[in-house]
Amino acid sequence: MVTIDPTDDQSPGVQARPSTVTLRDVADAAGVSKASASRALDPAAPYVSSGLRARVLDAARRLGYRPNASARATTTGATAMVAVLVSDIRDPYNAEIVHGVIGQAGESGLVATFAGTDHAIDDEIRVVRMMRSLRPHAMILTGARSGSTVSRASLEEELARYTREGGRVVIAGDDELPFDTAVVPRRQGASDLVAALFRLGYRSPALIRPDHDSAAARQWEDGIVEAARRLGMRIGEGAVVRAPMTRDGGYGAVGRLIERGAERRDVVLAATDAMAIGAMSAMRDAGLTPGSGIGVAGFDDVVGTEDVTPALTSVDLALAKVGAAAVELALTASGAERRRIAFEPRVVLRGTTPVRLG
C-alpha cells in the first residue's frame, strides 16, 4: 500500500513534475523534521516557537512551496484561510480593518478572503453558509449590521454551527454577538470627542447619524448624547438627521439641517468621515464656511481626513489594530469565557473645529 502525505503537493497516481517542491524539501531547507515543518506551516498549531515558525515559513517562501489546501482541509478540518465578512468594502472604515487583517494574516501564514454583506444580517447568514463549505480556519465579521431579532438569532446559530465544526468566529467591531471580539471603541470615542469639543467652546451640536439601525449607530449616538447631557450641551429638536453612510449622504443631510435652522448649531457631528466630508461640501455650496462659520467633526479618522481643507477633526479608532487583533484571536483557542480586546480611541483635533472660547 502506498501512503501519500496529505500535506504534500502530490496526488496518488500522478507523476510529480521535477519542479514540484514538497514538504520534505521545506523541512530539509529549514533544518527541521518533516513533522515540525508541517506544524509550523499550520497557523493554528500549538507549541510552535516563533523562531521555528519563521524559519520554516522563510524556507517555504524561498522554495516556492504551496501546501495542498484541499488535502489540508481533509486532514485538519480547515484550510489555511481566514474568511472576512465585510458590510461594505467601499467604506474606508472597513478598508482600515481589512488592512490590519491582511497584514496579520500574512505574517501568520494565512490567506485572507473577503465577501460583502451590505450591512444586512440576512446577507451575513447567506455568506456564512457559503463560506462554511470552503472550511476556512476562521471567520471574521466586520462592520455594522441591521436586521430583525429573528435574523440575529439565526446568524448566531449559523456561526455556532460553524464553531461546532471546528471553525473559529471573531467579531471585529461592536461588542454585540456572543463570540470573541476585537472591540471598536465607538461609544468611548464619541464621548471623548464631545468632551474635547466642549473644552474648545462648542455648545450646540447637530448630528448626522446612519439611516439604518445597528449596534454601531447606537453606540456612536449614545456616546454623544450621554456626554452632551453630562456637560450641559444642547441637542435641540430637529438637530438629528438620518442619512446613508456615504459622502452623498452627508451632503444631503446638511440641506435638511439648513432647512431646520443650521445657523443655531455651532458644530455638525457625522457618524463617519465620508459623511463629514460630504457635509463640508454642502456647507460651501450653501455659503457656509466649514470650521469658520460652523464646526465639523467626523469619526474613524480614515486616510484622507487630513488632506481636505480645512483638515477634518475626527476620532482614531485604531481600526488596523482591531483587524490584526481579530486574526490573533482567531489563531488562539478560545476558552469557556468569551474574550474581548479593546483599544483606546484618540480624538484628533484639526482645522474644522477651531477654538470658540470667548
VEXMAR-999837 format. One record per residue (C-alpha): residue number from 1; residue in one letter; x, y, z. Coordinates in steps of 0.02 Angstrom, whole numbers, plus 32768, in hexadecimal, padded with zeros to 4 digits. Example, Ala and Ser with C-alpha at 12.3 -4.5 7.8 and 13.67 -1.06 7.14 Angstrom:
<rs>
+-----+---------+------+------+------+
| num | residuo |   xx |   yy |   zz |
+-----+---------+------+------+------+
|   1 |       A | 8267 | 7F1F | 8186 |
|   2 |       S | 82AC | 7FCB | 8165 |
+-----+---------+------+------+------+
</rs>
This chain:
<rs>
+-----+---------+------+------+------+
| num | residuo |   xx |   yy |   zz |
+-----+---------+------+------+------+
|   1 |       M | 8000 | 8000 | 8000 |
|   2 |       V | 8040 | 80AC | 7FD2 |
|   3 |       T | 802D | 8136 | 8055 |
|   4 |       I | 8023 | 81E8 | 8018 |
|   5 |       D | 804A | 8277 | 8090 |
|   6 |       P | 7FAB | 82E3 | 8088 |
|   7 |       T | 8012 | 8380 | 80A0 |
|   8 |       D | 807C | 8363 | 8005 |
|   9 |       D | 804F | 83A9 | 7F59 |
|  10 |       Q | 8048 | 82FD | 7F0C |
|  11 |       S | 7FAB | 8296 | 7EE7 |
|  12 |       P | 7FA1 | 81D7 | 7ED9 |
|  13 |       G | 7FC6 | 8198 | 7E2B |
|  14 |       V | 800B | 823D | 7DED |
|  15 |       Q | 80C1 | 8249 | 7DBD |
|  16 |       A | 8110 | 82DD | 7E16 |
|  17 |       R | 815C | 8361 | 7DA7 |
|  18 |       P | 8216 | 837F | 7DC4 |
|  19 |       S | 81F1 | 842F | 7E02 |
|  20 |       T | 8174 | 83F5 | 7E86 |
|  21 |       V | 81AA | 842A | 7F34 |
|  22 |       T | 8173 | 83B6 | 7FC0 |
|  23 |       L | 8163 | 83C8 | 807A |
|  24 |       R | 8202 | 835F | 808B |
|  25 |       D | 8261 | 83E2 | 8026 |
|  26 |       V | 8224 | 846B | 8098 |
|  27 |       A | 8252 | 8408 | 8134 |
|  28 |       D | 8302 | 83E4 | 80F2 |
|  29 |       A | 831C | 849C | 80C3 |
|  30 |       A | 82E5 | 84D4 | 8170 |
|  31 |       G | 834A | 844D | 81C9 |
|  32 |       V | 82B4 | 8401 | 8222 |
|  33 |       S | 8251 | 8361 | 821B |
|  34 |       K | 81C3 | 834B | 81A2 |
|  35 |       A | 8146 | 8347 | 8232 |
|  36 |       S | 818C | 83E9 | 827B |
|  37 |       A | 8180 | 843D | 81D1 |
|  38 |       S | 80CB | 8405 | 81BF |
|  39 |       R | 809E | 844D | 826A |
|  40 |       A | 80FA | 84F0 | 8247 |
|  41 |       L | 809A | 8507 | 81A4 |
|  42 |       D | 7FF4 | 84F3 | 81FF |
|  43 |       P | 7FCA | 859E | 824B |
|  44 |       A | 7F5B | 854E | 82CE |
|  45 |       A | 7FD7 | 84CA | 8308 |
|  46 |       P | 8004 | 84DE | 83C2 |
|  47 |       Y | 80B0 | 84CD | 8410 |
|  48 |       V | 8110 | 8514 | 837B |
|  49 |       S | 8192 | 8595 | 83A8 |
|  50 |       S | 8194 | 8638 | 8348 |
|  51 |       G | 8248 | 8617 | 8312 |
|  52 |       L | 821F | 856B | 82CB |
|  53 |       R | 8184 | 85AB | 8272 |
|  54 |       A | 81E4 | 863C | 8226 |
|  55 |       R | 826F | 85C8 | 81E9 |
|  56 |       V | 81F6 | 8550 | 8196 |
|  57 |       L | 818D | 85DA | 8148 |
|  58 |       D | 822B | 862A | 8103 |
|  59 |       A | 8262 | 8584 | 80B7 |
|  60 |       A | 81B5 | 856A | 806B |
|  61 |       R | 81BA | 8618 | 801D |
|  62 |       R | 8268 | 8600 | 7FD6 |
|  63 |       L | 823B | 8558 | 7F89 |
|  64 |       G | 8190 | 8590 | 7F4C |
|  65 |       Y | 8139 | 8507 | 7FB0 |
|  66 |       R | 807A | 8509 | 7FA7 |
|  67 |       P | 801D | 8492 | 801D |
|  68 |       N | 7F8D | 8432 | 7FD2 |
|  69 |       A | 7EF9 | 848E | 801E |
|  70 |       S | 7E7B | 8404 | 7FF7 |
|  71 |       A | 7EE8 | 8380 | 8046 |
|  72 |       R | 7F04 | 83ED | 80DF |
|  73 |       A | 7E49 | 8404 | 80F1 |
|  74 |       T | 7E31 | 8348 | 80EA |
|  75 |       T | 7EB9 | 8329 | 816A |
|  76 |       T | 7EA1 | 83B8 | 81E6 |
|  77 |       G | 7DED | 83EA | 81C5 |
|  78 |       A | 7E19 | 8499 | 8188 |
|  79 |       T | 7E7A | 84F6 | 8102 |
|  80 |       A | 7EFE | 8578 | 812B |
|  81 |       M | 7E82 | 8600 | 8103 |
|  82 |       V | 7E26 | 8685 | 8165 |
|  83 |       A | 7D80 | 86BD | 811A |
|  84 |       V | 7D54 | 8773 | 813B |
|  85 |       L | 7C9F | 87AA | 812C |
|  86 |       V | 7C9D | 8863 | 8100 |
|  87 |       S | 7BFE | 88CC | 8105 |
|  88 |       D | 7C3C | 8947 | 8080 |
|  89 |       I | 7CEA | 893B | 8034 |
|  90 |       R | 7CDA | 89EE | 7FF3 |
|  91 |       D | 7CCE | 8A31 | 80A4 |
|  92 |       P | 7D7A | 8A70 | 80DD |
|  93 |       Y | 7D4F | 8A32 | 818D |
|  94 |       N | 7D47 | 897F | 814F |
|  95 |       A | 7DE0 | 8999 | 80E1 |
|  96 |       E | 7E49 | 89C7 | 8179 |
|  97 |       I | 7E12 | 8929 | 81D7 |
|  98 |       V | 7E32 | 88BF | 813C |
|  99 |       H | 7EE1 | 890B | 812E |
| 100 |       G | 7F06 | 88CE | 81DE |
| 101 |       V | 7EBF | 8822 | 81B9 |
| 102 |       I | 7F26 | 880C | 811B |
| 103 |       G | 7FC7 | 883F | 8170 |
| 104 |       Q | 7FB3 | 87CD | 8206 |
| 105 |       A | 7F70 | 873C | 819F |
| 106 |       G | 8006 | 8744 | 812C |
| 107 |       E | 8080 | 8744 | 81BE |
| 108 |       S | 8024 | 86AE | 8207 |
| 109 |       G | 8025 | 8644 | 8169 |
| 110 |       L | 7F6D | 865D | 8143 |
| 111 |       V | 7F18 | 8698 | 80A4 |
| 112 |       A | 7E8A | 8715 | 80BB |
| 113 |       T | 7DF1 | 870C | 804C |
| 114 |       F | 7D5E | 8786 | 804D |
| 115 |       A | 7CA4 | 878A | 802E |
| 116 |       G | 7C29 | 881C | 8035 |
| 117 |       T | 7B8A | 881C | 809E |
| 118 |       D | 7B40 | 88CA | 807F |
| 119 |       H | 7B20 | 88ED | 8139 |
| 120 |       A | 7A92 | 886B | 813E |
| 121 |       I | 7A8E | 87D9 | 81B7 |
| 122 |       D | 7A32 | 876D | 8139 |
| 123 |       D | 7AC1 | 8788 | 80BE |
| 124 |       E | 7B3D | 8756 | 8146 |
| 125 |       I | 7ADD | 86B5 | 8163 |
| 126 |       R | 7AE4 | 868C | 80AA |
| 127 |       V | 7BA0 | 86B0 | 80A0 |
| 128 |       V | 7BC7 | 864C | 813E |
| 129 |       R | 7B6F | 85B5 | 80F3 |
| 130 |       M | 7BD3 | 85C7 | 8053 |
| 131 |       M | 7C78 | 85E0 | 80AF |
| 132 |       R | 7C5C | 8547 | 811C |
| 133 |       S | 7C6A | 84DB | 8080 |
| 134 |       L | 7D19 | 8523 | 8062 |
| 135 |       R | 7D4C | 84EF | 8113 |
| 136 |       P | 7DB3 | 858A | 8141 |
| 137 |       H | 7E16 | 8586 | 81E1 |
| 138 |       A | 7DB3 | 861B | 8222 |
| 139 |       M | 7D2D | 869A | 81F4 |
| 140 |       I | 7D40 | 8751 | 8223 |
| 141 |       L | 7CA4 | 87BE | 821D |
| 142 |       T | 7CBD | 8879 | 820A |
| 143 |       G | 7C50 | 8913 | 81FA |
| 144 |       A | 7BA1 | 8941 | 822F |
| 145 |       R | 7B0E | 88CC | 8216 |
| 146 |       S | 7A53 | 88E6 | 821A |
| 147 |       G | 79C3 | 886B | 821F |
| 148 |       S | 7939 | 8821 | 8289 |
| 149 |       T | 794D | 87C5 | 832E |
| 150 |       V | 7921 | 8724 | 82D3 |
| 151 |       S | 79A9 | 8743 | 8251 |
| 152 |       R | 7A28 | 8767 | 82D8 |
| 153 |       A | 79FE | 86C3 | 8331 |
| 154 |       S | 7A10 | 8667 | 828B |
| 155 |       L | 7ABB | 86B5 | 826D |
| 156 |       E | 7AF6 | 8683 | 831A |
| 157 |       E | 7ABC | 85D0 | 82FF |
| 158 |       E | 7B10 | 85C6 | 8254 |
| 159 |       L | 7BB4 | 8605 | 829F |
| 160 |       A | 7BA3 | 858F | 8333 |
| 161 |       R | 7B8C | 84FE | 82BA |
| 162 |       Y | 7C2D | 8530 | 8264 |
| 163 |       T | 7C8B | 8533 | 830A |
| 164 |       R | 7C49 | 8486 | 8333 |
| 165 |       E | 7C97 | 844D | 8290 |
| 166 |       G | 7D3F | 848B | 82D0 |
| 167 |       G | 7D42 | 853B | 8287 |
| 168 |       R | 7D60 | 85DA | 82EA |
| 169 |       V | 7CF7 | 8678 | 82E6 |
| 170 |       V | 7D38 | 8725 | 8312 |
| 171 |       I | 7CDD | 87CB | 830C |
| 172 |       A | 7D41 | 8864 | 82D9 |
| 173 |       G | 7CCD | 88F0 | 830B |
| 174 |       D | 7C43 | 8906 | 838A |
| 175 |       D | 7C31 | 8898 | 8423 |
| 176 |       E | 7B87 | 8854 | 83F1 |
| 177 |       L | 7B9A | 879B | 83C5 |
| 178 |       P | 7BCB | 870E | 843E |
| 179 |       F | 7C76 | 86EC | 83F1 |
| 180 |       D | 7D28 | 8727 | 840E |
| 181 |       T | 7D2F | 87DF | 83DF |
| 182 |       A | 7DB2 | 8860 | 83B1 |
| 183 |       V | 7D4C | 88F6 | 83E8 |
| 184 |       V | 7D41 | 8999 | 8387 |
| 185 |       P | 7D31 | 8A1C | 8413 |
| 186 |       R | 7CA3 | 8A82 | 83C5 |
| 187 |       R | 7C47 | 8AB4 | 8462 |
| 188 |       Q | 7CE2 | 8AEE | 84BE |
| 189 |       G | 7D24 | 8B44 | 8423 |
| 190 |       A | 7C82 | 8BA4 | 8409 |
| 191 |       S | 7C7F | 8BD8 | 84BF |
| 192 |       D | 7D35 | 8C11 | 84BA |
| 193 |       L | 7D13 | 8C76 | 841C |
| 194 |       V | 7C83 | 8CD5 | 846C |
| 195 |       A | 7CEC | 8CF9 | 8507 |
| 196 |       A | 7D7A | 8D3C | 849B |
| 197 |       L | 7D04 | 8DAC | 8439 |
| 198 |       F | 7CB6 | 8DEC | 84D9 |
| 199 |       R | 7D62 | 8E22 | 8515 |
| 200 |       L | 7D76 | 8E82 | 8472 |
| 201 |       G | 7CD6 | 8EE1 | 8491 |
| 202 |       Y | 7C53 | 8E80 | 842C |
| 203 |       R | 7BA8 | 8E77 | 847D |
| 204 |       S | 7B22 | 8E4E | 83FA |
| 205 |       P | 7B48 | 8DB7 | 838B |
| 206 |       A | 7AE4 | 8D6F | 82FC |
| 207 |       L | 7AF2 | 8CB5 | 82D4 |
| 208 |       I | 7AF5 | 8C58 | 822D |
| 209 |       R | 7AD8 | 8BA3 | 825A |
| 210 |       P | 7AC7 | 8B07 | 81EB |
| 211 |       D | 7A1C | 8AE9 | 819E |
| 212 |       H | 7A1A | 8A33 | 81D4 |
| 213 |       D | 7A10 | 89F5 | 8286 |
| 214 |       S | 7AA5 | 8991 | 82C3 |
| 215 |       A | 7B0E | 8979 | 835F |
| 216 |       A | 7B94 | 89E7 | 8310 |
| 217 |       A | 7B1B | 8A78 | 82F4 |
| 218 |       R | 7AD5 | 8A68 | 83A3 |
| 219 |       Q | 7B82 | 8A63 | 83F3 |
| 220 |       W | 7BB7 | 8B01 | 8398 |
| 221 |       E | 7B18 | 8B61 | 83BE |
| 222 |       D | 7B0E | 8B27 | 8473 |
| 223 |       G | 7BC0 | 8B5F | 8493 |
| 224 |       I | 7B9A | 8C0C | 844E |
| 225 |       V | 7AF3 | 8C23 | 84A5 |
| 226 |       E | 7B31 | 8BE7 | 854E |
| 227 |       A | 7BCA | 8C58 | 854A |
| 228 |       A | 7B64 | 8CED | 850E |
| 229 |       R | 7AE6 | 8CD5 | 8599 |
| 230 |       R | 7B70 | 8CC5 | 861A |
| 231 |       L | 7BC2 | 8D65 | 85DF |
| 232 |       G | 7B23 | 8DCA | 85C8 |
| 233 |       M | 7B30 | 8DD5 | 850A |
| 234 |       R | 7A8B | 8DEA | 84AE |
| 235 |       I | 7A55 | 8D74 | 8424 |
| 236 |       G | 79B3 | 8DCA | 83F4 |
| 237 |       E | 791A | 8D92 | 8396 |
| 238 |       G | 7942 | 8D74 | 82DF |
| 239 |       A | 79FD | 8D69 | 8300 |
| 240 |       V | 7A09 | 8CB0 | 82D1 |
| 241 |       V | 79F7 | 8C75 | 821D |
| 242 |       R | 7A0A | 8BC8 | 81D2 |
| 243 |       A | 7A6C | 8BAA | 8133 |
| 244 |       P | 7AC7 | 8B20 | 80D3 |
| 245 |       M | 7B79 | 8B02 | 8110 |
| 246 |       T | 7BC6 | 8B52 | 8075 |
| 247 |       R | 7C09 | 8BF8 | 8038 |
| 248 |       D | 7B64 | 8C19 | 7FDD |
| 249 |       G | 7B05 | 8BEC | 807B |
| 250 |       G | 7B62 | 8C71 | 80DD |
| 251 |       Y | 7B47 | 8CF0 | 8052 |
| 252 |       G | 7A8B | 8CD5 | 8051 |
| 253 |       A | 7A7F | 8CD9 | 810E |
| 254 |       V | 7AC5 | 8D8A | 8117 |
| 255 |       G | 7A3A | 8DC5 | 80A3 |
| 256 |       R | 79BA | 8D87 | 8120 |
| 257 |       L | 7A19 | 8DD4 | 81B2 |
| 258 |       I | 7A19 | 8E7C | 8159 |
| 259 |       E | 795D | 8E70 | 8141 |
| 260 |       R | 794F | 8E53 | 81FC |
| 261 |       G | 79BD | 8EE8 | 8229 |
| 262 |       A | 7A70 | 8EAC | 8224 |
| 263 |       E | 7AAC | 8F59 | 8256 |
| 264 |       R | 7A73 | 8F30 | 8307 |
| 265 |       R | 7AF5 | 8EA3 | 8310 |
| 266 |       D | 7BAD | 8EC1 | 832A |
| 267 |       V | 7BEF | 8E16 | 82F5 |
| 268 |       V | 7BB4 | 8D84 | 8289 |
| 269 |       L | 7BE5 | 8CD6 | 82C3 |
| 270 |       A | 7BDF | 8C4E | 823E |
| 271 |       A | 7BE3 | 8B93 | 8260 |
| 272 |       T | 7C6B | 8B77 | 81DC |
| 273 |       D | 7CF4 | 8BDD | 818C |
| 274 |       A | 7CA7 | 8BC3 | 80E0 |
| 275 |       M | 7C04 | 8C10 | 811D |
| 276 |       A | 7C64 | 8CA0 | 816C |
| 277 |       I | 7CC1 | 8CC5 | 80CA |
| 278 |       G | 7C1C | 8CC8 | 806C |
| 279 |       A | 7BD5 | 8D3D | 80F0 |
| 280 |       M | 7C68 | 8DB5 | 80D6 |
| 281 |       S | 7C45 | 8DBC | 801A |
| 282 |       A | 7B8D | 8DE0 | 8038 |
| 283 |       M | 7BB9 | 8E6C | 80B1 |
| 284 |       R | 7C27 | 8EC1 | 8031 |
| 285 |       D | 7B9F | 8EB4 | 7FAD |
| 286 |       A | 7B28 | 8F06 | 8028 |
| 287 |       G | 7B9F | 8F96 | 804B |
| 288 |       L | 7BDD | 8F54 | 80F3 |
| 289 |       T | 7C95 | 8F3E | 811F |
| 290 |       P | 7CC1 | 8E9A | 8175 |
| 291 |       G | 7D28 | 8EBE | 820F |
| 292 |       S | 7D0F | 8F79 | 8208 |
| 293 |       G | 7C53 | 8F89 | 81FF |
| 294 |       I | 7C29 | 8EE0 | 824B |
| 295 |       G | 7C94 | 8E52 | 828D |
| 296 |       V | 7C97 | 8DA3 | 8243 |
| 297 |       A | 7CD5 | 8CFF | 828C |
| 298 |       G | 7CD7 | 8C52 | 8241 |
| 299 |       F | 7CF9 | 8BA7 | 828B |
| 300 |       D | 7D76 | 8B1A | 8265 |
| 301 |       D | 7E0A | 8B8A | 822E |
| 302 |       V | 7E22 | 8B2C | 818B |
| 303 |       V | 7EA7 | 8B56 | 810B |
| 304 |       G | 7E85 | 8BFF | 80BB |
| 305 |       T | 7E37 | 8C5D | 814C |
| 306 |       E | 7ED4 | 8CC7 | 815D |
| 307 |       D | 7ED6 | 8CF0 | 80A4 |
| 308 |       V | 7E2F | 8D4B | 8093 |
| 309 |       T | 7E29 | 8E08 | 80B0 |
| 310 |       P | 7E20 | 8E2D | 813D |
| 311 |       A | 7E5E | 8D88 | 8182 |
| 312 |       L | 7DD3 | 8D24 | 81D4 |
| 313 |       T | 7DC6 | 8D07 | 828E |
| 314 |       S | 7DA5 | 8C4E | 82AF |
| 315 |       V | 7DBD | 8BBD | 8328 |
| 316 |       D | 7E44 | 8B3B | 830B |
| 317 |       L | 7DF8 | 8A92 | 8338 |
| 318 |       A | 7E97 | 8A2B | 831A |
| 319 |       L | 7E3B | 89CC | 8290 |
| 320 |       A | 7ED4 | 8977 | 8245 |
| 321 |       K | 7F04 | 893A | 82F3 |
| 322 |       V | 7E53 | 88F8 | 8309 |
| 323 |       G | 7E65 | 8892 | 8268 |
| 324 |       A | 7F0E | 884D | 829E |
| 325 |       A | 7ECC | 8821 | 834B |
| 326 |       A | 7E3A | 87C3 | 82FC |
| 327 |       V | 7EB4 | 8752 | 82A0 |
| 328 |       E | 7F17 | 8735 | 8340 |
| 329 |       L | 7E77 | 8702 | 8399 |
| 330 |       A | 7E4F | 868C | 830B |
| 331 |       L | 7EF8 | 8637 | 831D |
| 332 |       T | 7EE9 | 8610 | 83D5 |
| 333 |       A | 7E6C | 8595 | 841C |
| 334 |       S | 7DDC | 85E6 | 8478 |
| 335 |       G | 7DB6 | 85B0 | 8529 |
| 336 |       A | 7D11 | 85A6 | 8585 |
| 337 |       E | 7D0A | 8663 | 8598 |
| 338 |       R | 7CF1 | 86D3 | 8502 |
| 339 |       R | 7D8A | 8740 | 84E4 |
| 340 |       R | 7D89 | 87FC | 84C2 |
| 341 |       I | 7E1A | 8867 | 8487 |
| 342 |       A | 7DF7 | 8921 | 8496 |
| 343 |       F | 7E5B | 89B4 | 8457 |
| 344 |       E | 7E60 | 8A69 | 848F |
| 345 |       P | 7E16 | 8AEA | 8418 |
| 346 |       R | 7E76 | 8B8A | 83F3 |
| 347 |       V | 7E24 | 8C30 | 83C9 |
| 348 |       V | 7E81 | 8C88 | 833C |
| 349 |       L | 7E59 | 8D42 | 833A |
| 350 |       R | 7E76 | 8D9B | 8295 |
| 351 |       G | 7E41 | 8E38 | 8238 |
| 352 |       T | 7D87 | 8E14 | 822C |
| 353 |       T | 7D72 | 8E32 | 82E8 |
| 354 |       P | 7DD6 | 8ECE | 831A |
| 355 |       V | 7DCB | 8F15 | 83C9 |
| 356 |       R | 7D29 | 8F73 | 83E8 |
| 357 |       L | 7D46 | 8FAA | 849B |
| 358 |       G | 7D1A | 9060 | 84BC |
+-----+---------+------+------+------+
</rs>
